[in-house]
Amino acid sequence: QVQLVESGGGLVQPGGSLRLSCTGSGFNFSHYAMAWYRQTPTEGRELVATIFTTGSTVYGDSVKGRFTISRDNGKKTVYLQMNTLKPADTAVYYCARGPTLDNVTAWGKGTLVTVSA
């Protein structure tokens, strides 16, 4: 069955960095656009970044210039490098298969990122 497993979340101080990983199984990873979303208790699920099969990328306005999405098809893994983290980045981060919220066909269970002093 299709599975997406995230890792790399945790507690980090403002200005710090984290790298999230998401490994897929049960499908041909290289054939799909992959994305990261985030959600807080008071907000809906927000697109963080998408990477297409071509390697092209799209970022949410709030993370442009700070976050970088990448993929390694050989390892069936998509990464999210997060730099210059802010308290507002605190959220549960979800890995998704599909380029946009309307086209997501699989979700990971999420990993919590907390940015706090």
Biotite code that builds the C-alpha atoms (Angstrom):
import biotite.structure as struc

atoms = struc.array([
    struc.Atom([0.000, 0.000, 0.000], chain_id="A", res_id=1, res_name="GLN", atom_name="CA", element="C"),
    struc.Atom([1.007, 3.616, -0.462], chain_id="A", res_id=2, res_name="VAL", atom_name="CA", element="C"),
    struc.Atom([2.890, 5.029, 2.514], chain_id="A", res_id=3, res_name="GLN", atom_name="CA", element="C"),
    struc.Atom([4.591, 8.327, 3.242], chain_id="A", res_id=4, res_name="LEU", atom_name="CA", element="C"),
    struc.Atom([6.716, 8.517, 6.378], chain_id="A", res_id=5, res_name="VAL", atom_name="CA", element="C"),
    struc.Atom([8.050, 11.838, 7.635], chain_id="A", res_id=6, res_name="GLU", atom_name="CA", element="C"),
    struc.Atom([10.972, 12.383, 9.980], chain_id="A", res_id=7, res_name="SER", atom_name="CA", element="C"),
    struc.Atom([13.171, 15.195, 11.237], chain_id="A", res_id=8, res_name="GLY", atom_name="CA", element="C"),
    struc.Atom([10.793, 17.345, 13.233], chain_id="A", res_id=9, res_name="GLY", atom_name="CA", element="C"),
    struc.Atom([11.611, 18.659, 16.677], chain_id="A", res_id=10, res_name="GLY", atom_name="CA", element="C"),
    struc.Atom([12.295, 21.704, 18.790], chain_id="A", res_id=11, res_name="LEU", atom_name="CA", element="C"),
    struc.Atom([14.538, 24.426, 17.422], chain_id="A", res_id=12, res_name="VAL", atom_name="CA", element="C"),
    struc.Atom([15.351, 27.977, 18.492], chain_id="A", res_id=13, res_name="GLN", atom_name="CA", element="C"),
    struc.Atom([14.342, 30.960, 16.367], chain_id="A", res_id=14, res_name="PRO", atom_name="CA", element="C"),
    struc.Atom([16.889, 31.489, 13.607], chain_id="A", res_id=15, res_name="GLY", atom_name="CA", element="C"),
    struc.Atom([17.822, 27.823, 13.594], chain_id="A", res_id=16, res_name="GLY", atom_name="CA", element="C"),
    struc.Atom([17.502, 25.139, 10.925], chain_id="A", res_id=17, res_name="SER", atom_name="CA", element="C"),
    struc.Atom([15.903, 21.741, 10.489], chain_id="A", res_id=18, res_name="LEU", atom_name="CA", element="C"),
    struc.Atom([15.674, 19.264, 7.645], chain_id="A", res_id=19, res_name="ARG", atom_name="CA", element="C"),
    struc.Atom([12.574, 17.172, 7.193], chain_id="A", res_id=20, res_name="LEU", atom_name="CA", element="C"),
    struc.Atom([12.550, 13.941, 5.218], chain_id="A", res_id=21, res_name="SER", atom_name="CA", element="C"),
    struc.Atom([9.686, 11.976, 3.725], chain_id="A", res_id=22, res_name="CYS", atom_name="CA", element="C"),
    struc.Atom([10.173, 8.507, 2.303], chain_id="A", res_id=23, res_name="THR", atom_name="CA", element="C"),
    struc.Atom([7.563, 6.991, 0.037], chain_id="A", res_id=24, res_name="GLY", atom_name="CA", element="C"),
    struc.Atom([6.751, 3.362, -0.624], chain_id="A", res_id=25, res_name="SER", atom_name="CA", element="C"),
    struc.Atom([4.166, 1.374, -2.528], chain_id="A", res_id=26, res_name="GLY", atom_name="CA", element="C"),
    struc.Atom([4.207, 3.557, -5.618], chain_id="A", res_id=27, res_name="PHE", atom_name="CA", element="C"),
    struc.Atom([6.519, 4.790, -8.355], chain_id="A", res_id=28, res_name="ASN", atom_name="CA", element="C"),
    struc.Atom([7.932, 7.791, -6.499], chain_id="A", res_id=29, res_name="PHE", atom_name="CA", element="C"),
    struc.Atom([9.632, 9.409, -9.470], chain_id="A", res_id=30, res_name="SER", atom_name="CA", element="C"),
    struc.Atom([6.322, 9.689, -11.337], chain_id="A", res_id=31, res_name="HIS", atom_name="CA", element="C"),
    struc.Atom([4.678, 12.015, -8.820], chain_id="A", res_id=32, res_name="TYR", atom_name="CA", element="C"),
    struc.Atom([4.931, 15.607, -7.763], chain_id="A", res_id=33, res_name="ALA", atom_name="CA", element="C"),
    struc.Atom([5.536, 15.751, -4.020], chain_id="A", res_id=34, res_name="MET", atom_name="CA", element="C"),
    struc.Atom([4.736, 18.489, -1.559], chain_id="A", res_id=35, res_name="ALA", atom_name="CA", element="C"),
    struc.Atom([5.013, 19.647, 2.025], chain_id="A", res_id=36, res_name="TRP", atom_name="CA", element="C"),
    struc.Atom([2.085, 21.205, 3.846], chain_id="A", res_id=37, res_name="TYR", atom_name="CA", element="C"),
    struc.Atom([1.761, 22.488, 7.385], chain_id="A", res_id=38, res_name="ARG", atom_name="CA", element="C"),
    struc.Atom([-1.110, 22.963, 9.795], chain_id="A", res_id=39, res_name="GLN", atom_name="CA", element="C"),
    struc.Atom([-1.602, 24.649, 13.142], chain_id="A", res_id=40, res_name="THR", atom_name="CA", element="C"),
    struc.Atom([-4.546, 24.242, 15.554], chain_id="A", res_id=41, res_name="PRO", atom_name="CA", element="C"),
    struc.Atom([-6.037, 27.529, 14.371], chain_id="A", res_id=42, res_name="THR", atom_name="CA", element="C"),
    struc.Atom([-5.230, 27.447, 10.664], chain_id="A", res_id=43, res_name="GLU", atom_name="CA", element="C"),
    struc.Atom([-6.073, 25.202, 7.757], chain_id="A", res_id=44, res_name="GLY", atom_name="CA", element="C"),
    struc.Atom([-3.544, 23.141, 5.903], chain_id="A", res_id=45, res_name="ARG", atom_name="CA", element="C"),
    struc.Atom([-1.131, 25.472, 4.093], chain_id="A", res_id=46, res_name="GLU", atom_name="CA", element="C"),
    struc.Atom([1.087, 24.642, 1.146], chain_id="A", res_id=47, res_name="LEU", atom_name="CA", element="C"),
    struc.Atom([4.747, 25.029, 2.075], chain_id="A", res_id=48, res_name="VAL", atom_name="CA", element="C"),
    struc.Atom([6.430, 23.773, -1.092], chain_id="A", res_id=49, res_name="ALA", atom_name="CA", element="C"),
    struc.Atom([5.939, 21.520, -4.100], chain_id="A", res_id=50, res_name="THR", atom_name="CA", element="C"),
    struc.Atom([8.502, 19.778, -6.269], chain_id="A", res_id=51, res_name="ILE", atom_name="CA", element="C"),
    struc.Atom([7.448, 18.424, -9.631], chain_id="A", res_id=52, res_name="PHE", atom_name="CA", element="C"),
    struc.Atom([8.812, 15.412, -11.471], chain_id="A", res_id=53, res_name="THR", atom_name="CA", element="C"),
    struc.Atom([10.916, 17.797, -13.555], chain_id="A", res_id=54, res_name="THR", atom_name="CA", element="C"),
    struc.Atom([12.541, 19.193, -10.428], chain_id="A", res_id=55, res_name="GLY", atom_name="CA", element="C"),
    struc.Atom([10.819, 22.541, -10.698], chain_id="A", res_id=56, res_name="SER", atom_name="CA", element="C"),
    struc.Atom([9.568, 23.974, -7.417], chain_id="A", res_id=57, res_name="THR", atom_name="CA", element="C"),
    struc.Atom([6.875, 26.210, -5.990], chain_id="A", res_id=58, res_name="VAL", atom_name="CA", element="C"),
    struc.Atom([6.941, 27.813, -2.543], chain_id="A", res_id=59, res_name="TYR", atom_name="CA", element="C"),
    struc.Atom([4.394, 29.407, -0.277], chain_id="A", res_id=60, res_name="GLY", atom_name="CA", element="C"),
    struc.Atom([4.939, 33.131, 0.152], chain_id="A", res_id=61, res_name="ASP", atom_name="CA", element="C"),
    struc.Atom([5.725, 32.829, 3.854], chain_id="A", res_id=62, res_name="SER", atom_name="CA", element="C"),
    struc.Atom([8.696, 30.510, 3.313], chain_id="A", res_id=63, res_name="VAL", atom_name="CA", element="C"),
    struc.Atom([10.240, 31.816, 0.094], chain_id="A", res_id=64, res_name="LYS", atom_name="CA", element="C"),
    struc.Atom([13.965, 32.386, 0.478], chain_id="A", res_id=65, res_name="GLY", atom_name="CA", element="C"),
    struc.Atom([14.135, 30.384, 3.721], chain_id="A", res_id=66, res_name="ARG", atom_name="CA", element="C"),
    struc.Atom([12.972, 26.878, 2.830], chain_id="A", res_id=67, res_name="PHE", atom_name="CA", element="C"),
    struc.Atom([14.204, 24.558, 0.071], chain_id="A", res_id=68, res_name="THR", atom_name="CA", element="C"),
    struc.Atom([12.442, 21.452, -1.203], chain_id="A", res_id=69, res_name="ILE", atom_name="CA", element="C"),
    struc.Atom([14.402, 18.734, -2.972], chain_id="A", res_id=70, res_name="SER", atom_name="CA", element="C"),
    struc.Atom([13.995, 15.097, -3.918], chain_id="A", res_id=71, res_name="ARG", atom_name="CA", element="C"),
    struc.Atom([16.111, 11.990, -4.371], chain_id="A", res_id=72, res_name="ASP", atom_name="CA", element="C"),
    struc.Atom([14.173, 9.584, -6.570], chain_id="A", res_id=73, res_name="ASN", atom_name="CA", element="C"),
    struc.Atom([16.687, 6.804, -5.983], chain_id="A", res_id=74, res_name="GLY", atom_name="CA", element="C"),
    struc.Atom([15.951, 6.978, -2.263], chain_id="A", res_id=75, res_name="LYS", atom_name="CA", element="C"),
    struc.Atom([12.244, 7.698, -2.836], chain_id="A", res_id=76, res_name="LYS", atom_name="CA", element="C"),
    struc.Atom([12.633, 10.653, -0.505], chain_id="A", res_id=77, res_name="THR", atom_name="CA", element="C"),
    struc.Atom([11.622, 14.286, -0.555], chain_id="A", res_id=78, res_name="VAL", atom_name="CA", element="C"),
    struc.Atom([13.340, 16.775, 1.736], chain_id="A", res_id=79, res_name="TYR", atom_name="CA", element="C"),
    struc.Atom([12.481, 20.149, 3.202], chain_id="A", res_id=80, res_name="LEU", atom_name="CA", element="C"),
    struc.Atom([15.442, 22.208, 4.357], chain_id="A", res_id=81, res_name="GLN", atom_name="CA", element="C"),
    struc.Atom([14.168, 24.914, 6.683], chain_id="A", res_id=82, res_name="MET", atom_name="CA", element="C"),
    struc.Atom([16.460, 27.809, 7.563], chain_id="A", res_id=83, res_name="ASN", atom_name="CA", element="C"),
    struc.Atom([16.013, 30.991, 9.562], chain_id="A", res_id=84, res_name="THR", atom_name="CA", element="C"),
    struc.Atom([13.083, 29.445, 11.355], chain_id="A", res_id=85, res_name="LEU", atom_name="CA", element="C"),
    struc.Atom([10.545, 31.672, 13.080], chain_id="A", res_id=86, res_name="LYS", atom_name="CA", element="C"),
    struc.Atom([8.009, 30.952, 15.825], chain_id="A", res_id=87, res_name="PRO", atom_name="CA", element="C"),
    struc.Atom([5.324, 31.357, 13.141], chain_id="A", res_id=88, res_name="ALA", atom_name="CA", element="C"),
    struc.Atom([6.741, 28.264, 11.423], chain_id="A", res_id=89, res_name="ASP", atom_name="CA", element="C"),
    struc.Atom([5.596, 26.139, 14.354], chain_id="A", res_id=90, res_name="THR", atom_name="CA", element="C"),
    struc.Atom([3.195, 23.551, 12.943], chain_id="A", res_id=91, res_name="ALA", atom_name="CA", element="C"),
    struc.Atom([2.696, 19.928, 12.075], chain_id="A", res_id=92, res_name="VAL", atom_name="CA", element="C"),
    struc.Atom([4.343, 19.366, 8.715], chain_id="A", res_id=93, res_name="TYR", atom_name="CA", element="C"),
    struc.Atom([2.817, 16.842, 6.335], chain_id="A", res_id=94, res_name="TYR", atom_name="CA", element="C"),
    struc.Atom([4.289, 15.176, 3.312], chain_id="A", res_id=95, res_name="CYS", atom_name="CA", element="C"),
    struc.Atom([1.893, 14.715, 0.401], chain_id="A", res_id=96, res_name="ALA", atom_name="CA", element="C"),
    struc.Atom([1.764, 13.051, -2.972], chain_id="A", res_id=97, res_name="ARG", atom_name="CA", element="C"),
    struc.Atom([0.408, 15.513, -5.503], chain_id="A", res_id=98, res_name="GLY", atom_name="CA", element="C"),
    struc.Atom([1.114, 19.090, -6.550], chain_id="A", res_id=99, res_name="PRO", atom_name="CA", element="C"),
    struc.Atom([-1.801, 20.963, -4.991], chain_id="A", res_id=100, res_name="THR", atom_name="CA", element="C"),
    struc.Atom([-4.264, 20.454, -2.162], chain_id="A", res_id=101, res_name="LEU", atom_name="CA", element="C"),
    struc.Atom([-7.013, 19.492, -4.591], chain_id="A", res_id=102, res_name="ASP", atom_name="CA", element="C"),
    struc.Atom([-4.772, 16.847, -6.160], chain_id="A", res_id=103, res_name="ASN", atom_name="CA", element="C"),
    struc.Atom([-3.266, 15.175, -3.090], chain_id="A", res_id=104, res_name="VAL", atom_name="CA", element="C"),
    struc.Atom([-3.713, 11.403, -3.291], chain_id="A", res_id=105, res_name="THR", atom_name="CA", element="C"),
    struc.Atom([-1.733, 10.376, -0.217], chain_id="A", res_id=106, res_name="ALA", atom_name="CA", element="C"),
    struc.Atom([-0.687, 11.985, 3.077], chain_id="A", res_id=107, res_name="TRP", atom_name="CA", element="C"),
    struc.Atom([1.930, 11.210, 5.646], chain_id="A", res_id=108, res_name="GLY", atom_name="CA", element="C"),
    struc.Atom([1.033, 11.244, 9.342], chain_id="A", res_id=109, res_name="LYS", atom_name="CA", element="C"),
    struc.Atom([2.925, 14.458, 9.992], chain_id="A", res_id=110, res_name="GLY", atom_name="CA", element="C"),
    struc.Atom([5.891, 15.577, 12.040], chain_id="A", res_id=111, res_name="THR", atom_name="CA", element="C"),
    struc.Atom([5.800, 18.392, 14.606], chain_id="A", res_id=112, res_name="LEU", atom_name="CA", element="C"),
    struc.Atom([8.141, 21.352, 14.258], chain_id="A", res_id=113, res_name="VAL", atom_name="CA", element="C"),
    struc.Atom([8.300, 23.716, 17.222], chain_id="A", res_id=114, res_name="THR", atom_name="CA", element="C"),
    struc.Atom([10.252, 26.957, 16.974], chain_id="A", res_id=115, res_name="VAL", atom_name="CA", element="C"),
    struc.Atom([10.715, 28.445, 20.392], chain_id="A", res_id=116, res_name="SER", atom_name="CA", element="C"),
    struc.Atom([13.348, 29.950, 22.641], chain_id="A", res_id=117, res_name="ALA", atom_name="CA", element="C"),
])
